[in-house]
Amino acid sequence: MLILQRKAGESLVIGEDITIRVVSVDGTRVRLAIAAPEDVPILRSELVIATAANRDSAMEEGTPADLLDLLGGVLDHRREAPGVPPVKKPAQTPVPSEGKED
């Protein structure tokens, strides 16, 4: 791993077609401008990690019943949470009968 120090306005070049420029430094935050070809993906490391975790969890096999049990637990937990009103069922309106009344 190469470690470099750069000040705001300075840049570095990777290969022939990638340039990284330090736009600003504000305390512990650094703003970077990256110029690279469109076919070069540029992602924040936390997105790469989250994507890999999501892919791994999607590959786990589960039956529909397992998924419903999991969802049911979430719904039950939501109903029991303080300050969350219970889910109300819609009121049923009586259906008028079609015909004469005696």
C-alpha positions in Angstrom: 0.0 0.0 0.0 1.3 3.4 -0.9 0.6 6.3 1.5 0.8 9.8 0.2 0.2 13.3 1.6 -1.6 15.8 -0.5 -2.9 19.3 0.2 -6.1 20.8 -1.1 -5.7 21.5 -4.9 -3.0 18.8 -5.3 -3.6 15.6 -7.2 -2.2 12.2 -8.1 -2.3 10.1 -11.2 -3.0 6.4 -11.4 -1.9 4.7 -14.6 -2.5 6.9 -17.7 -6.2 7.7 -17.3 -7.2 8.1 -13.6 -6.6 11.4 -11.7 -7.5 12.0 -8.1 -7.6 15.6 -6.9 -8.0 16.8 -3.3 -10.8 19.4 -3.5 -10.8 20.4 0.1 -9.9 19.3 3.6 -12.2 20.2 6.5 -11.1 18.8 9.8 -11.2 15.0 9.4 -13.2 15.1 6.1 -11.5 15.1 2.7 -13.3 15.8 -0.6 -11.9 14.1 -3.6 -12.5 14.6 -7.3 -11.9 11.5 -9.4 -11.5 11.5 -13.2 -11.6 8.1 -14.7 -12.9 6.4 -17.8 -16.6 5.5 -17.7 -15.8 1.8 -17.7 -13.9 2.0 -14.4 -16.3 1.5 -11.5 -15.7 3.9 -8.6 -17.5 2.9 -5.4 -17.1 3.8 -1.7 -15.7 0.8 0.3 -18.8 0.7 2.6 -21.0 0.2 -0.5 -18.8 -2.7 -1.7 -19.0 -4.4 1.7 -22.8 -3.8 1.9 -23.3 -5.2 -1.6 -21.3 -8.3 -0.8 -23.2 -8.9 2.4 -26.5 -8.4 0.6 -25.4 -10.9 -2.2 -24.4 -13.4 0.5 -27.7 -13.2 2.3 -29.7 -13.5 -0.9 -27.8 -16.7 -1.8 -28.9 -18.3 1.5 -31.7 -20.8 0.9 -34.9 -20.5 2.8 -38.3 -21.9 2.2 -41.3 -19.6 1.8 -42.5 -20.8 5.2 -39.3 -19.7 6.8 -39.6 -16.3 5.2 -43.2 -16.0 6.3 -42.2 -16.9 9.9 -39.5 -14.3 9.7 -41.9 -11.7 8.4 -44.5 -12.7 11.0 -42.0 -12.1 13.7 -41.4 -8.7 12.4 -45.1 -7.9 12.2 -45.7 -9.3 15.7 -42.8 -7.2 17.1 -44.2 -4.1 15.4 -47.7 -4.6 17.0 -46.1 -5.1 20.4 -43.9 -2.0 20.2 -44.8 0.8 22.6 -46.4 3.8 20.9 -47.4 1.8 17.8 -51.1 1.6 17.4 -52.5 -1.9 16.6 -53.4 -2.6 13.0 -57.1 -2.0 12.6 -59.2 -4.2 10.3 -61.5 -2.4 7.9 -65.1 -2.3 9.0 -67.5 -4.4 7.0 -70.5 -2.6 5.6 -73.7 -4.6 5.2 -74.6 -5.6 1.7 -78.3 -4.7 0.9 -80.3 -7.6 -0.3 -81.7 -7.6 -3.8 -85.3 -8.3 -3.6 -88.5 -7.4 -1.9 -88.7 -7.5 1.9 -91.8 -9.2 3.3 
